[in-house]
Amino acid sequence: MKDADVLASFDGRGRTEFLLGGFEGRHSDKITAMGYELGYDLQPPRCRARARSA
């Protein structure tokens, strides 16, 4: 995930969400720092339940 892509997600809306998986998880500290500097109130991630098929 490039810096420009991260900054584009912080577009002034009240909320933004990043779904990081695999190697993208290593960028979480950088994303957190950018959000903090832009004045976002960062919240811990929520676990989403996955529906199980019958």
SULLIN-V532625 format. One record per pair of residues at least 24 apart in sequence whose ideal C-beta (glycine too) atoms are under 8 Angstrom apart, sorted by sequence separation. I is the first residue (numbers start at 0). J is the second residue. D is the distance in Angstrom with one decimal. If there is no record, write none. Layout:
I/J/D
I/J/D
//
This chain:
5/29/7.2
9/33/6.7
15/39/7.4
5/30/5.5
9/34/6.2
0/26/5.3
2/29/7.8
6/33/6.6
5/33/5.7
9/37/5.0
0/30/7.7
9/39/6.5
2/33/7.7
//
